[in-house]
């Protein structure tokens, strides 16, 4: 359904496209990412002086990174960075040595 909306929004007839193939090619995409791919493929078709077709749209979907993947990669990077900072704060800034009276900083 989302494919039809974005195609019709740009005066394209969804019946001219294999929506099943587009759905498979857009696994993990949000509606806005699919819209981005449609717009980018329209620019590509215009640059090639052709009408937008299935091949151009599928090619653009293949080169567009789904937001879910991009967000996952960013979350991993942020998480790894936070973990590294947390590890730095856990490193002792001094050493403790047991003495008869308790502990002493060395």
LUMPA-798793 format. One record per residue (C-alpha): residue number from 0; x, y, z; residue in one letter. Coordinates in nm, 2 decimals. Layout:
residues N
<node i="NUM" c1="X" c2="Y" c3="Z" aa="a"/>
...
//
This chain:
residues 106
<node i="0" c1="0.00" c2="0.00" c3="0.00" aa="x"/>
<node i="1" c1="0.28" c2="0.25" c3="0.09" aa="x"/>
<node i="2" c1="0.44" c2="0.19" c3="-0.25" aa="x"/>
<node i="3" c1="0.12" c2="0.28" c3="-0.43" aa="x"/>
<node i="4" c1="0.08" c2="0.60" c3="-0.22" aa="x"/>
<node i="5" c1="0.43" c2="0.73" c3="-0.31" aa="x"/>
<node i="6" c1="0.40" c2="0.63" c3="-0.68" aa="x"/>
<node i="7" c1="0.06" c2="0.79" c3="-0.72" aa="x"/>
<node i="8" c1="0.18" c2="1.10" c3="-0.53" aa="x"/>
<node i="9" c1="0.42" c2="1.15" c3="-0.83" aa="x"/>
<node i="10" c1="0.15" c2="1.07" c3="-1.09" aa="x"/>
<node i="11" c1="0.29" c2="0.72" c3="-1.16" aa="x"/>
<node i="12" c1="0.06" c2="0.42" c3="-1.21" aa="x"/>
<node i="13" c1="0.13" c2="0.15" c3="-0.96" aa="x"/>
<node i="14" c1="0.00" c2="-0.11" c3="-1.20" aa="x"/>
<node i="15" c1="0.31" c2="-0.05" c3="-1.42" aa="x"/>
<node i="16" c1="0.53" c2="-0.18" c3="-1.13" aa="x"/>
<node i="17" c1="0.58" c2="-0.52" c3="-0.97" aa="x"/>
<node i="18" c1="0.49" c2="-0.42" c3="-0.62" aa="x"/>
<node i="19" c1="0.59" c2="-0.76" c3="-0.48" aa="x"/>
<node i="20" c1="0.94" c2="-0.71" c3="-0.61" aa="x"/>
<node i="21" c1="0.95" c2="-0.36" c3="-0.48" aa="x"/>
<node i="22" c1="0.84" c2="-0.49" c3="-0.14" aa="x"/>
<node i="23" c1="1.12" c2="-0.75" c3="-0.14" aa="x"/>
<node i="24" c1="1.38" c2="-0.49" c3="-0.25" aa="x"/>
<node i="25" c1="1.27" c2="-0.25" c3="0.02" aa="x"/>
<node i="26" c1="1.30" c2="-0.49" c3="0.32" aa="x"/>
<node i="27" c1="1.35" c2="-0.28" c3="0.63" aa="x"/>
<node i="28" c1="1.25" c2="0.05" c3="0.47" aa="x"/>
<node i="29" c1="1.02" c2="0.30" c3="0.63" aa="x"/>
<node i="30" c1="0.77" c2="0.49" c3="0.42" aa="x"/>
<node i="31" c1="1.00" c2="0.79" c3="0.41" aa="x"/>
<node i="32" c1="1.30" c2="0.58" c3="0.28" aa="x"/>
<node i="33" c1="1.08" c2="0.43" c3="0.01" aa="x"/>
<node i="34" c1="0.97" c2="0.78" c3="-0.08" aa="x"/>
<node i="35" c1="1.34" c2="0.89" c3="-0.09" aa="x"/>
<node i="36" c1="1.42" c2="0.60" c3="-0.33" aa="x"/>
<node i="37" c1="1.12" c2="0.69" c3="-0.56" aa="x"/>
<node i="38" c1="1.24" c2="1.05" c3="-0.58" aa="x"/>
<node i="39" c1="1.60" c2="0.95" c3="-0.64" aa="x"/>
<node i="40" c1="1.50" c2="0.71" c3="-0.91" aa="x"/>
<node i="41" c1="1.29" c2="0.98" c3="-1.07" aa="x"/>
<node i="42" c1="1.60" c2="1.20" c3="-1.09" aa="x"/>
<node i="43" c1="1.80" c2="0.91" c3="-1.23" aa="x"/>
<node i="44" c1="1.54" c2="0.84" c3="-1.50" aa="x"/>
<node i="45" c1="1.53" c2="1.21" c3="-1.58" aa="x"/>
<node i="46" c1="1.91" c2="1.22" c3="-1.61" aa="x"/>
<node i="47" c1="1.89" c2="0.92" c3="-1.85" aa="x"/>
<node i="48" c1="1.61" c2="1.09" c3="-2.04" aa="x"/>
<node i="49" c1="1.38" c2="0.79" c3="-1.98" aa="x"/>
<node i="50" c1="1.06" c2="0.73" c3="-1.79" aa="x"/>
<node i="51" c1="1.09" c2="0.57" c3="-1.44" aa="x"/>
<node i="52" c1="1.07" c2="0.20" c3="-1.47" aa="x"/>
<node i="53" c1="1.10" c2="-0.11" c3="-1.25" aa="x"/>
<node i="54" c1="1.47" c2="-0.16" c3="-1.31" aa="x"/>
<node i="55" c1="1.56" c2="0.20" c3="-1.22" aa="x"/>
<node i="56" c1="1.35" c2="0.19" c3="-0.90" aa="x"/>
<node i="57" c1="1.49" c2="-0.15" c3="-0.79" aa="x"/>
<node i="58" c1="1.84" c2="-0.03" c3="-0.85" aa="x"/>
<node i="59" c1="1.78" c2="0.28" c3="-0.64" aa="x"/>
<node i="60" c1="1.63" c2="0.07" c3="-0.36" aa="x"/>
<node i="61" c1="1.94" c2="-0.14" c3="-0.37" aa="x"/>
<node i="62" c1="2.17" c2="0.16" c3="-0.31" aa="x"/>
<node i="63" c1="1.95" c2="0.32" c3="-0.05" aa="x"/>
<node i="64" c1="2.02" c2="0.22" c3="0.31" aa="x"/>
<node i="65" c1="1.71" c2="0.14" c3="0.51" aa="x"/>
<node i="66" c1="1.67" c2="0.36" c3="0.81" aa="x"/>
<node i="67" c1="1.64" c2="0.05" c3="1.04" aa="x"/>
<node i="68" c1="1.99" c2="-0.06" c3="0.93" aa="x"/>
<node i="69" c1="2.14" c2="0.29" c3="0.95" aa="x"/>
<node i="70" c1="1.98" c2="0.34" c3="1.30" aa="x"/>
<node i="71" c1="2.11" c2="0.01" c3="1.41" aa="x"/>
<node i="72" c1="2.47" c2="0.09" c3="1.30" aa="x"/>
<node i="73" c1="2.45" c2="0.43" c3="1.46" aa="x"/>
<node i="74" c1="2.32" c2="0.28" c3="1.79" aa="x"/>
<node i="75" c1="2.60" c2="0.02" c3="1.79" aa="x"/>
<node i="76" c1="2.86" c2="0.30" c3="1.73" aa="x"/>
<node i="77" c1="2.71" c2="0.52" c3="2.01" aa="x"/>
<node i="78" c1="2.68" c2="0.21" c3="2.24" aa="x"/>
<node i="79" c1="3.04" c2="0.11" c3="2.18" aa="x"/>
<node i="80" c1="3.16" c2="0.47" c3="2.24" aa="x"/>
<node i="81" c1="2.96" c2="0.49" c3="2.57" aa="x"/>
<node i="82" c1="3.09" c2="0.15" c3="2.68" aa="x"/>
<node i="83" c1="3.45" c2="0.26" c3="2.61" aa="x"/>
<node i="84" c1="3.39" c2="0.59" c3="2.81" aa="x"/>
<node i="85" c1="3.24" c2="0.39" c3="3.09" aa="x"/>
<node i="86" c1="3.53" c2="0.15" c3="3.10" aa="x"/>
<node i="87" c1="3.77" c2="0.45" c3="3.12" aa="x"/>
<node i="88" c1="3.58" c2="0.58" c3="3.43" aa="x"/>
<node i="89" c1="3.61" c2="0.23" c3="3.60" aa="x"/>
<node i="90" c1="3.99" c2="0.23" c3="3.57" aa="x"/>
<node i="91" c1="4.13" c2="0.31" c3="3.91" aa="x"/>
<node i="92" c1="4.29" c2="0.65" c3="3.94" aa="x"/>
<node i="93" c1="4.50" c2="0.52" c3="4.23" aa="x"/>
<node i="94" c1="4.57" c2="0.20" c3="4.39" aa="x"/>
<node i="95" c1="4.46" c2="0.08" c3="4.73" aa="x"/>
<node i="96" c1="4.69" c2="-0.11" c3="4.96" aa="x"/>
<node i="97" c1="4.58" c2="-0.31" c3="5.26" aa="x"/>
<node i="98" c1="4.74" c2="-0.21" c3="5.58" aa="x"/>
<node i="99" c1="4.69" c2="-0.30" c3="5.94" aa="x"/>
<node i="100" c1="4.47" c2="0.01" c3="5.99" aa="x"/>
<node i="101" c1="4.26" c2="-0.05" c3="5.68" aa="x"/>
<node i="102" c1="4.34" c2="0.07" c3="5.34" aa="x"/>
<node i="103" c1="4.58" c2="0.34" c3="5.22" aa="x"/>
<node i="104" c1="4.61" c2="0.51" c3="4.88" aa="x"/>
<node i="105" c1="4.93" c2="0.47" c3="4.70" aa="x"/>
//
